[in-house]
């Protein structure tokens, strides 16, 4: 038997399992049945623990196995170890089933109020214990957050990507014209850029893909029009229109949120297309929780597509 205080191999968890079973059942034979092992195997494990600890843990008195006072001191700590192991096993099972976890999402502001918000609401009903962090940013910033591995998932309005980022397109989307429902143009099925001559136009900044294309189309048609108000947020554009300030030429997503029942959005010609997409960090596997959220975004977009004439499946 090894003397206390001397060095030697550490007690292994299998031996502690046997010790715990004997303490709980009160006999070697009952512990063997509980663990589905042989009695000699139980006896051997007990002897191994005693050698490592350096004190006897059980004694036979009148043919019955009796725990020593040292066993009584040891048992609470052993139970604590196994409670911790059980907690780890339970947490591992929850993580494997995406019941708990954390996901960080960077989303373009243009789609944050509709697709992103709807997907998160849907996801949280299924996974209420997963922590979700959401950053609503300009598209360029979304790409930067993803590229720098600051978030798990990016959701963009279709800007071009650089580097090794993986992307998954969600649908085809087209720029529309937002109008008060009582505006004369609201009776049309489609609004042509020519119909907007003389109106105050709100559009994205010229350094954005969509903003540049709108200005290019105006120039190509030779229209006497200027962009009166430039913004980087569709929400701001809709709020301005609600106050009868300008007509926005924007993506369809903010109007899908249902926040502006007094406004309508009509298809714009010539067509200006965008491709919303999910973007993923380079060389970084998605957690199970993040994979489920990606699936939720895909399902949410699929349900939104039929609700708008400005959205089409891929």
LUMVOMI-693854 format. One record per residue: x, y, z of N, C-alpha, C in turn; residue in one letter. Coordinates in steps of 0.1 Angstrom, whole numbers, plus 2048, in hexadecimal, padded with zeros to 3 digits. Layout:
! LUMVOMI-693854
[[X Y Z] [X Y Z] [X Y Z] A]
...
This chain:
! LUMVOMI-693854
[[809 7F4 800] [800 800 800] [809 80C 800] X]
[[806 816 7F8] [80E 822 7F6] [80C 82B 802] X]
[[816 831 808] [815 83A 813] [80F 847 80F] X]
[[806 84D 817] [800 85A 814] [80B 865 812] X]
[[80A 86D 808] [813 878 806] [81E 874 7FB] X]
[[81F 867 7F8] [829 863 7EE] [822 865 7E0] X]
[[82B 867 7D6] [825 868 7C8] [822 85B 7C2] X]
[[819 85B 7B8] [816 84F 7B1] [80B 852 7A7] X]
[[806 848 7A0] [7FB 84A 796] [7EF 850 79C] X]
[[7E7 859 795] [7DB 85F 79A] [7D0 854 79A] X]
[[7C6 856 7A2] [7BA 84E 7A2] [7B3 850 795] X]
[[7AF 845 78F] [7A7 847 783] [798 846 785] X]
[[790 84C 77C] [782 84E 77E] [77B 840 77F] X]
[[780 836 778] [77A 829 778] [77A 823 786] X]
[[786 825 78D] [787 820 79A] [77D 827 7A4] X]
[[77C 834 7A2] [773 83C 7AA] [764 838 7A8] X]
[[761 834 79B] [754 82F 798] [751 822 7A0] X]
[[75A 81A 7A1] [759 80D 7A9] [757 810 7B8] X]
[[760 819 7BD] [75F 81D 7CB] [751 823 7CE] X]
[[74C 82B 7C6] [73F 832 7C8] [734 828 7C8] X]
[[735 81E 7BF] [72B 814 7BE] [72A 80B 7CA] X]
[[736 808 7D0] [737 7FF 7DC] [731 807 7E8] X]
[[735 814 7E9] [730 81C 7F4] [721 81D 7F3] X]
[[71B 81E 7E7] [70D 820 7E6] [705 813 7E8] X]
[[70B 808 7E3] [703 7FB 7E4] [707 7F3 7F1] X]
[[713 7F6 7F6] [716 7EF 803] [71D 7E2 801] X]
[[71F 7DD 7F5] [726 7D0 7F3] [72D 7D0 7E6] X]
[[737 7C7 7E5] [73E 7C5 7D8] [735 7BF 7CE] X]
[[72D 7B5 7D2] [724 7AE 7C8] [71A 7B7 7C3] X]
[[713 7C0 7CB] [709 7C9 7C6] [70F 7D3 7BD] X]
[[71B 7D8 7C0] [722 7E2 7B8] [726 7DC 7AA] X]
[[72A 7CF 7AA] [72D 7C8 79E] [721 7C7 795] X]
[[715 7C4 79B] [709 7C3 793] [705 7D1 78E] X]
[[707 7DB 796] [703 7E9 791] [70C 7ED 786] X]
[[719 7EA 786] [722 7EE 77C] [723 7E4 770] X]
[[71C 7D9 772] [71D 7CE 768] [72B 7CA 765] X]
[[733 7C7 770] [740 7C2 770] [741 7B6 77A] X]
[[74C 7AF 77A] [74E 7A4 783] [752 7A9 791] X]
[[74F 7A0 79B] [753 7A4 7A9] [762 7A5 7AA] X]
[[76A 79C 7A4] [779 79E 7A4] [77D 7AB 79F] X]
[[777 7B0 794] [77A 7BD 78F] [778 7C8 799] X]
[[76D 7C7 7A0] [76A 7D1 7AA] [774 7D1 7B5] X]
[[777 7C5 7BA] [781 7C4 7C4] [78F 7C9 7C0] X]
[[792 7C6 7B4] [79F 7CB 7AF] [7A0 7DA 7AE] X]
[[795 7E1 7AA] [794 7EF 7AA] [795 7F5 7B8] X]
[[78E 7EF 7C1] [78F 7F4 7CF] [79D 7F3 7D4] X]
[[7A4 7E8 7D1] [7B2 7E7 7D6] [7BB 7F1 7CF] X]
[[7B8 7F4 7C3] [7C0 7FE 7BC] [7BF 80C 7C2] X]
[[7B2 810 7C6] [7B0 81D 7CC] [7B7 81D 7DA] X]
[[7B6 813 7E1] [7BC 812 7EE] [7CC 814 7ED] X]
[[7D1 80E 7E3] [7E0 80F 7E1] [7E3 81E 7DE] X]
[[7DB 824 7D5] [7DE 832 7D2] [7DC 83C 7DD] X]
[[7D1 83A 7E5] [7CE 843 7F0] [7D8 840 7FC] X]
[[7DA 833 7FE] [7E3 830 809] [7DC 82D 816] X]
[[7CF 82C 815] [7C8 828 821] [7BD 81E 81E] X]
[[7B9 815 827] [7AE 80C 824] [7A1 813 823] X]
[[799 80F 81A] [78C 815 818] [780 80C 81D] X]
[[783 7FF 81D] [778 7F6 821] [77F 7EB 82A] X]
[[777 7E6 834] [77B 7DB 83C] [770 7D0 83D] X]
[[774 7C4 83E] [769 7B9 840] [768 7B7 84F] X]
[[75C 7B9 854] [759 7B6 862] [74E 7AC 862] X]
[[751 7A1 868] [747 796 869] [741 793 85B] X]
[[74A 793 851] [746 78F 844] [73F 799 83B] X]
[[73D 7A5 841] [737 7B0 83A] [741 7BB 837] X]
[[73F 7C1 82B] [748 7CC 827] [744 7D9 82E] X]
[[74D 7DF 835] [74A 7EB 83C] [753 7F6 837] X]
[[74E 802 834] [756 80E 830] [75D 813 83C] X]
[[76A 817 83A] [772 81D 844] [76E 82C 846] X]
[[772 833 851] [76F 841 852] [776 849 846] X]
[[781 844 841] [787 84B 836] [77F 84B 82A] X]
[[777 840 828] [76E 83F 81C] [763 849 81E] X]
[[75E 84B 82A] [753 855 82D] [758 863 82A] X]
[[765 865 82C] [76B 873 829] [76C 875 81A] X]
[[770 86A 813] [772 86A 805] [765 86B 7FD] X]
[[75B 865 801] [74F 863 7F9] [748 871 7F4] X]
[[747 87B 7FD] [741 888 7F8] [749 88E 7ED] X]
[[756 88D 7ED] [75E 892 7E2] [75C 88A 7D5] X]
[[75B 87D 7D7] [759 875 7CB] [74C 878 7C5] X]
[[741 87A 7CD] [734 87D 7C8] [735 88B 7C1] X]
[[73D 894 7C6] [73E 8A1 7C0] [745 8A0 7B2] X]
[[74F 897 7B1] [755 895 7A4] [74B 88F 79A] X]
[[743 886 79E] [73A 880 795] [72E 889 791] X]
[[72A 892 79A] [720 89C 797] [726 8A5 78C] X]
[[732 8A9 78D] [739 8B1 783] [739 8AA 776] X]
[[73D 89D 776] [73E 896 76A] [730 895 763] X]
[[726 892 76C] [718 891 766] [714 89F 761] X]
[[718 8AA 767] [714 8B7 762] [71B 8B9 754] X]
[[727 8B5 753] [72F 8B6 746] [728 8AE 73C] X]
[[724 8A1 73F] [71D 899 735] [710 89F 731] X]
[[709 8A4 73B] [6FC 8AA 737] [6FE 8B6 72E] X]
[[707 8BF 732] [70A 8CB 72A] [70F 8C7 71C] X]
[[717 8BC 71B] [71C 8B7 70E] [710 8B3 705] X]
[[707 8AC 70C] [6FB 8A7 704] [6F2 8B3 700] X]
[[6F1 8BD 708] [6E9 8C9 704] [6F0 8D0 6F9] X]
[[6FD 8D1 6F9] [705 8D8 6EF] [703 8D0 6E2] X]
[[704 8C3 6E3] [703 8BA 6D7] [6F5 8BC 6D1] X]
[[6EB 8BE 6D9] [6DD 8C0 6D4] [6DA 8CF 6D2] X]
[[6E3 8D8 6D3] [6E2 8E6 6D1] [6D8 8EC 6DB] X]
[[6D6 8E6 6E6] [6CD 8EB 6F0] [6D3 8F7 6F8] X]
[[6E0 8F8 6F8] [6E7 903 6FE] [6F2 907 6F5] X]
[[6F8 913 6F7] [703 918 6EF] [702 927 6ED] X]
[[70A 92C 6E3] [70B 93A 6E1] [70E 93C 6D2] X]
[[707 945 6CC] [70A 948 6BE] [70A 958 6BD] X]
[[714 95C 6B5] [715 96B 6B2] [712 96D 6A3] X]
[[70A 977 6A0] [705 979 692] [708 988 68F] X]
[[70E 98A 684] [70F 998 67E] [705 998 672] X]
[[6FC 9A2 673] [6F2 9A3 668] [6F2 9B1 662] X]
[[6F0 9B1 655] [6EE 9BE 64E] [6E1 9C4 653] X]
[[6E2 9D1 656] [6D6 9D8 65B] [6CA 9D7 652] X]
[[6CD 9D6 645] [6C2 9D5 63B] [6B9 9C9 63D] X]
[[6BE 9BE 643] [6B6 9B2 645] [6B5 9AF 654] X]
[[6B9 9B7 65C] [6B9 9B4 66B] [6AA 9B5 670] X]
[[6A2 9BD 66B] [694 9BF 670] [68B 9B4 66B] X]
[[68E 9AD 661] [685 9A3 65C] [68B 995 65D] X]
[[694 992 654] [699 984 654] [6A0 980 661] X]
[[6AA 989 665] [6B1 985 671] [6A8 985 67D] X]
[[6A0 98F 67F] [697 98F 68B] [68E 983 68B] X]
[[688 980 680] [67E 975 67F] [686 968 681] X]
[[692 966 67C] [699 95A 67E] [69D 958 68C] X]
[[6A1 963 693] [6A5 962 6A1] [699 95E 6AA] X]
[[68D 964 6A7] [681 961 6AE] [67D 952 6AD] X]
[[67E 94E 6A1] [67B 940 69E] [685 936 6A5] X]
[[692 93A 6A4] [69C 932 6AA] [69B 931 6B9] X]
[[698 93C 6C0] [697 93D 6CE] [68B 934 6D3] X]
[[681 933 6CC] [676 92A 6D0] [67A 91C 6D1] X]
[[683 918 6C8] [689 90A 6C8] [694 909 6D1] X]
[[69D 913 6D3] [6A9 912 6DB] [6A9 91E 6E5] X]
[[6A1 91E 6EF] [6A0 92A 6F8] [6AC 92C 700] X]
[[6B5 922 702] [6C1 923 70A] [6CD 926 703] X]
[[6CC 928 6F6] [6D8 92C 6EE] [6D9 93C 6EE] X]
[[6E4 941 6F2] [6E7 94F 6F3] [6EA 954 6E5] X]
[[6E2 95F 6E0] [6E4 964 6D3] [6E9 973 6D4] X]
[[6F4 975 6CE] [6F9 983 6CD] [6F7 988 6BF] X]
[[6F1 994 6BD] [6EE 999 6B0] [6F5 9A7 6AE] X]
[[6FC 9A9 6A3] [702 9B5 6A0] [6FB 9BA 692] X]
[[6F4 9C5 692] [6EF 9CB 686] [6F9 9D5 681] X]
[[6FE 9D3 675] [709 9DB 670] [708 9DE 661] X]
[[710 9E7 65C] [711 9E9 64E] [717 9DC 648] X]
[[713 9D9 63B] [717 9CD 635] [727 9CB 635] X]
[[72E 9D6 632] [73D 9D5 633] [741 9D0 641] X]
[[73B 9D5 64B] [73F 9D2 659] [73B 9C3 65C] X]
[[730 9BE 656] [72C 9B0 658] [737 9A7 653] X]
[[73C 9AA 647] [746 9A2 640] [753 9A3 649] X]
[[757 9AE 64E] [763 9B0 656] [761 9A7 663] X]
[[756 9A7 669] [754 9A0 676] [755 991 673] X]
[[750 98C 668] [751 97E 664] [75F 97B 661] X]
[[766 983 659] [773 980 654] [77D 980 660] X]
[[77A 988 66A] [783 988 676] [77F 97E 681] X]
[[776 975 67D] [772 96B 687] [76C 971 694] X]
[[765 97C 693] [75F 982 69E] [751 97D 6A1] X]
[[74B 977 696] [73D 972 697] [73D 964 691] X]
[[732 95D 694] [731 94F 68E] [72B 950 680] X]
[[721 959 67E] [71A 95A 671] [718 968 66D] X]
[[719 96B 660] [715 978 65B] [709 977 652] X]
[[701 981 652] [6F5 981 649] [6F6 98E 642] X]
[[6F8 98E 635] [6FA 99A 62D] [6EF 99B 622] X]
[[6EF 9A7 61C] [6E5 9AA 612] [6EB 9A8 604] X]
[[6F7 9A1 603] [6FB 99D 5F6] [707 9A4 5F1] X]
[[70F 9AB 5F9] [71B 9B1 5F4] [725 9A6 5F0] X]
[[72E 9AA 5E7] [739 9A1 5E3] [742 99D 5EE] X]
[[747 991 5EE] [750 98C 5F9] [75E 98C 5F4] X]
[[767 98D 5FE] [775 98C 5FB] [77C 982 604] X]
[[787 97C 5FF] [78E 972 608] [788 965 607] X]
[[789 95E 613] [785 950 613] [778 94D 61A] X]
[[770 958 61B] [763 956 621] [75A 94D 61A] X]
[[753 944 621] [749 93B 61B] [73C 942 61B] X]
[[734 942 611] [727 948 610] [71C 93F 60B] X]
[[710 941 60F] [705 939 60B] [6F9 943 607] X]
[[6F6 944 5FA] [6EB 94D 5F6] [6DE 948 5FB] X]
[[6D5 951 5FE] [6C8 94E 604] [6BC 94F 5FA] X]
[[6BD 95A 5F2] [6B2 95C 5E8] [6B7 967 5DF] X]
[[6AE 96B 5D5] [6B0 976 5CD] [6A7 981 5D2] X]
[[6AC 98D 5D3] [6A4 999 5D8] [6A6 9A5 5CE] X]
[[69C 9AD 5CD] [69C 9B8 5C4] [698 9C5 5CB] X]
[[69F 9D0 5C7] [69C 9DD 5CD] [68E 9E1 5C9] X]
[[688 9E7 5D3] [67A 9EC 5D1] [679 9FB 5D4] X]
[[66D A00 5D2] [66A A0E 5D4] [65F A0E 5DF] X]
[[662 A15 5EA] [659 A16 5F5] [651 A23 5F4] X]
[[644 A21 5F6] [63B A2D 5F4] [630 A2C 5FF] X]
[[62B A38 603] [61F A38 60B] [614 A32 603] X]
[[60B A2B 60A] [600 A24 603] [5F7 A2D 5FB] X]
[[5F6 A3A 5FF] [5EE A43 5F8] [5F5 A4B 5EE] X]
[[601 A48 5EB] [609 A4F 5E0] [604 A4B 5D3] X]
[[603 A54 5C9] [5FD A50 5BC] [605 A44 5B5] X]
[[612 A43 5B7] [61A A38 5B1] [617 A2B 5B8] X]
[[611 A2B 5C4] [60E A1F 5CB] [604 A16 5C4] X]
[[5FC A1C 5BA] [5F2 A14 5B3] [5F8 A0C 5A8] X]
[[605 A0F 5A5] [60C A07 59A] [610 9FA 59F] X]
[[612 9F0 596] [618 9E3 599] [627 9E4 59A] X]
[[62D 9EC 592] [63B 9EE 591] [63F 9FD 590] X]
[[649 A01 596] [64D A0F 595] [65A A0F 58D] X]
[[65A A18 582] [666 A19 57A] [66D A26 57F] X]
[[67B A25 57E] [682 A31 582] [67D A3E 57C] X]
[[678 A3D 570] [673 A49 569] [667 A4F 570] X]
[[660 A46 577] [654 A4B 57E] [658 A54 58A] X]
[[664 A53 58E] [669 A5A 59A] [66F A68 598] X]
[[66F A6C 58B] [675 A79 588] [66D A84 58F] X]
[[674 A8C 596] [66D A97 59E] [66A A93 5AD] X]
[[66D A87 5B0] [66B A82 5BE] [678 A83 5C6] X]
[[678 A84 5D3] [684 A84 5DB] [687 A75 5DD] X]
[[693 A71 5D9] [697 A63 5D9] [6A0 A60 5E5] X]
[[69D A55 5EC] [6A6 A51 5F7] [6AC A44 5F2] X]
[[6B9 A42 5F3] [6C0 A36 5EF] [6CC A34 5F8] X]
[[6D2 A28 5F6] [6DE A25 5FD] [6EA A2E 5F8] X]
[[6F4 A2F 601] [700 A37 5FD] [706 A31 5F0] X]
[[70C A3A 5E9] [712 A36 5DC] [71D A2C 5DC] X]
[[724 A2B 5E8] [72F A21 5E9] [729 A13 5EC] X]
[[71C A12 5ED] [717 A04 5EE] [714 9FF 5E0] X]
[[713 9F2 5DF] [710 9EB 5D2] [702 9F0 5CD] X]
[[6F8 9F0 5D5] [6EB 9F4 5D1] [6EA A03 5CE] X]
[[6F0 A0B 5D7] [6F0 A19 5D5] [6F7 A1D 5C8] X]
[[702 A17 5C5] [709 A19 5B9] [701 A16 5AD] X]
[[6FA A0A 5AD] [6F2 A05 5A2] [6E6 A0E 59F] X]
[[6E0 A13 5AA] [6D4 A1C 5A8] [6D9 A29 5A1] X]
[[6E4 A2E 5A5] [6E9 A3B 59E] [6ED A38 590] X]
[[6F3 A2C 58E] [6F7 A28 580] [6EB A27 577] X]
[[6E0 A21 57C] [6D4 A20 574] [6CE A2E 571] X]
[[6CE A37 57B] [6C8 A44 578] [6D0 A4B 56E] X]
[[6DE A4A 56F] [6E6 A50 565] [6E5 A4A 557] X]
[[6E3 A3C 556] [6E2 A36 549] [6D5 A3A 542] X]
[[6CA A3D 54A] [6BE A41 544] [6BD A50 542] X]
[[6C7 A57 546] [6C8 A65 544] [6BD A6D 54B] X]
[[6B9 A68 557] [6AE A6E 55E] [6B3 A7A 567] X]
[[6AB A85 567] [6AE A91 56F] [6AA A8E 57E] X]
[[6B2 A85 584] [6AF A81 592] [6BC A82 59A] X]
[[6BA A85 5A7] [6C5 A84 5B0] [6C0 A7C 5BD] X]
[[6CA A77 5C4] [6C7 A70 5D0] [6C6 A7B 5DB] X]
[[6BA A7E 5E0] [6B9 A88 5EA] [6BE A85 5F8] X]
[[6BC A78 5FB] [6C1 A73 609] [6C8 A66 607] X]
[[6D4 A65 60C] [6DB A58 60C] [6DC A52 61A] X]
[[6DA A45 61B] [6DA A3F 628] [6E1 A31 627] X]
[[6E4 A2B 632] [6E9 A1E 632] [6E0 A14 638] X]
[[6D3 A19 63B] [6CA A10 642] [6BC A12 63C] X]
[[6B6 A06 638] [6A9 A06 632] [69F A0B 63C] X]
[[6A1 A08 649] [698 A0C 654] [696 A1B 654] X]
[[6A2 A22 653] [6A2 A31 653] [69A A36 647] X]
[[69C A30 63C] [695 A34 62F] [686 A33 631] X]
[[681 A28 637] [673 A25 639] [66D A2F 643] X]
[[675 A32 64D] [670 A3C 657] [66E A4A 651] X]
[[678 A4D 648] [677 A5A 641] [66A A5B 638] X]
[[668 A50 631] [65C A4F 629] [64F A50 631] X]
[[64F A49 63C] [644 A4A 645] [640 A58 649] X]
[[64B A61 64A] [649 A6F 64C] [648 A77 640] X]
[[645 A71 634] [643 A77 628] [64F A7E 623] X]
[[65B A79 626] [667 A7F 621] [66E A75 618] X]
[[66C A77 60B] [673 A6F 601] [66E A61 5FE] X]
[[672 A5B 5F3] [66E A4E 5EE] [67B A45 5EE] X]
[[67B A3B 5F6] [687 A32 5F6] [688 A28 5EB] X]
[[694 A26 5E6] [696 A1A 5DD] [6A0 A11 5E5] X]
[[69A A07 5EB] [6A1 9FF 5F5] [69E 9F0 5F3] X]
[[6A4 9E8 5FB] [6A2 9D9 5FB] [694 9D7 601] X]
[[68E 9CB 5FF] [681 9C8 604] [680 9C3 612] X]
[[68B 9C2 619] [68B 9BA 626] [684 9C2 631] X]
[[687 9CF 632] [681 9D7 63D] [672 9D7 63C] X]
[[66D 9D8 630] [65E 9D8 62F] [658 9CA 632] X]
[[660 9C0 632] [65B 9B3 636] [659 9B2 645] X]
[[65F 9BB 64C] [65E 9BA 65B] [650 9BE 660] X]
[[647 9C4 657] [63A 9C8 65B] [63A 9D5 664] X]
[[645 9DC 665] [646 9E8 66D] [63F 9F4 667] X]
[[63C 9F3 65A] [637 9FF 653] [62A 9FC 64B] X]
[[61F 9F9 652] [613 9F5 64B] [60D A01 642] X]
[[611 A0D 645] [60D A18 63C] [615 A1A 630] X]
[[61F A12 62E] [627 A13 622] [626 A06 61A] X]
[[629 A07 60D] [62A 9FB 604] [637 9FC 5FC] X]
[[63B 9F0 5F7] [647 9EF 5EF] [644 9E9 5E2] X]
[[648 9EF 5D7] [645 9EA 5CA] [652 9E7 5C2] X]
[[651 9DD 5B9] [65D 9DA 5B1] [662 9E6 5A9] X]
[[66F 9E8 5A8] [675 9F3 5A1] [67B 9EE 594] X]
[[679 9F5 589] [680 9F2 57C] [688 9FE 578] X]
[[694 9FC 572] [69A 9EF 56F] [69D 9E7 57C] X]
[[69E 9DA 57B] [6A0 9D1 587] [6AE 9D3 58C] X]
[[6AF 9D4 599] [6BC 9D4 5A0] [6BC 9C8 5AA] X]
[[6C4 9BE 5A8] [6C4 9B2 5AF] [6CF 9B2 5BA] X]
[[6CB 9AB 5C5] [6D5 9A9 5D0] [6D3 99A 5D4] X]
[[6DE 994 5DA] [6DD 986 5DF] [6E1 985 5EE] X]
[[6D7 986 5F6] [6D9 984 605] [6E0 976 607] X]
[[6E9 976 611] [6F1 96A 613] [6F6 969 621] X]
[[6F8 95C 625] [6FE 959 632] [70D 959 62F] X]
[[715 95E 638] [724 95E 637] [72A 958 643] X]
[[734 950 641] [73A 948 64C] [749 94B 64D] X]
[[74F 94B 65A] [75D 94E 65B] [765 943 655] X]
[[772 947 651] [77B 93D 64A] [780 934 655] X]
[[782 927 651] [788 91D 659] [783 91C 667] X]
[[776 91D 668] [770 91C 675] [763 914 674] X]
[[763 908 67A] [756 900 67A] [74B 906 682] X]
[[73F 905 67D] [733 90A 684] [72F 901 68F] X]
[[72C 907 69B] [726 8FE 6A6] [719 8F9 6A1] X]
[[714 8EF 6A9] [707 8E9 6A6] [6FC 8F4 6A7] X]
[[6FD 8FC 6B2] [6F4 907 6B3] [6F4 910 6A7] X]
[[6FF 914 6A2] [700 91D 697] [6FB 916 68A] X]
[[6FD 909 688] [6F8 902 67D] [6E9 902 67D] X]
[[6E3 900 689] [6D4 901 68A] [6CF 90F 686] X]
[[6D7 919 68A] [6D2 927 687] [6D3 929 678] X]
[[6DD 924 672] [6DE 925 663] [6D2 91F 65C] X]
[[6CE 913 661] [6C2 90D 65C] [6B6 915 65E] X]
[[6B5 91B 66A] [6A9 924 66D] [6A9 930 664] X]
[[6B4 936 661] [6B4 941 658] [6B0 93D 64A] X]
[[6B4 932 645] [6B1 92D 638] [6A2 92A 637] X]
[[69C 924 642] [68E 921 642] [686 92E 643] X]
[[68A 938 64A] [683 945 64C] [683 94C 63E] X]
[[68E 94C 637] [68F 953 62A] [686 94C 620] X]
[[686 93E 621] [67D 937 617] [66E 93A 619] X]
[[66A 93D 626] [65D 940 629] [659 94F 625] X]
[[664 958 625] [662 966 622] [661 968 613] X]
[[668 960 60B] [669 962 5FD] [65B 963 5F6] X]
[[652 95A 5F9] [645 95B 5F2] [63C 967 5F6] X]
[[640 96E 601] [638 979 606] [63B 986 5FF] X]
[[645 987 5F7] [649 993 5F1] [64C 992 5E2] X]
[[647 99A 5D9] [64A 99A 5CB] [658 99E 5C8] X]
[[65F 9A3 5D2] [66D 9A7 5D0] [677 99C 5D5] X]
[[672 990 5D8] [67B 985 5DC] [678 979 5D3] X]
[[682 972 5D0] [681 966 5C7] [68A 95C 5CC] X]
[[686 94F 5CB] [690 944 5CF] [69C 944 5C5] X]
[[6A6 93E 5CA] [6B2 93C 5C1] [6B0 933 5B5] X]
